[in-house]
Amino acid sequence: MTEFWEENFKDKQAMWGFSPADAAFETVELFKRQGLKKILVPGFGYGRNAKPFMDEGFEVTGIEISETAIAIARREYGNQIKVHLGTVSDMPFDKETYDGIFCYALIHLLDNESRAKLIADCYKQLNEGGLMVFVAISTEDHAFGKGAIIDKNRFLTPHGVELFFYNLDAVKDEFGDFGLQDSEKIIEPSNSIKGKPGQIFWKIVCKKIANS
């Protein structure tokens, strides 16, 4: 996976542009209401979805698999950005705990074991009362079922990316033991470009419960 993403970032650079996802802005507002300050962003990329948090004064730490993506982020947002280089499968990268975690469009790239580990590792690094928000692709998205089937709801897409598509049962199964508070279907971007339908995701919110 490291080589795949490194080559993609080398070739396409800022492949999703620099406009943050709508879910990033929504999560910033959620975290602000809860008084959260210290944030972890697994799947940092080149920082587009971390930028709204940085702009609002959050202390942000990222995890990113691609050196090229980190270099783009530092070029755009400054060398002071704190990002651990490596795969989320190697979490934790530090002994810090965080008030909030925002993980956008990453978890569905992982296999069953790696998804479970990522959720558990994030929860362990979450402070009591803290929130973690995951955005994961839905079985209702137009890409569902396209490509070679790997396992139930998991496909190798024509672009060479392995995707696991979530339905409500999968959300409950994977997040139910980790303080699942809310799950809702969202469309990204919310204002779709004509002729290019938005993607359908689940936005999943979990809260760290005392003594768990």
Sequence and secondary structure as in RCSB ss.txt:
>XXXX:A:sequence
MTEFWEENFKDKQAMWGFSPADAAFETVELFKRQGLKKILVPGFGYGRNAKPFMDEGFEVTGIEISETAIAIARR
EYGNQIKVHLGTVSDMPFDKETYDGIFCYALIHLLDNESRAKLIADCYKQLNEGGLMVFVAISTEDHAFGKGAII
DKNRFLTPHGVELFFYNLDAVKDEFGDFGLQDSEKIIEPSNSIKGKPGQIFWKIVCKKIANS
>XXXX:A:secstr
 HHHHHHHHHHHSSTT SS  HHHHHHHHHHHHTT  EEEEES TTSTTTHHHHHTT EEEEEES HHHHHHHHH
HH TT EEEES GGG  SSS  EEEEEEES GGGS HHHHHHHHHHHHHTEEEEEEEEEEEEBTTSTTTT SEEE
ETTEEE TTS EEE B HHHHHHHHTTTTEEEEEEEEESSS BTTB  EEEEEEEEE  TT 
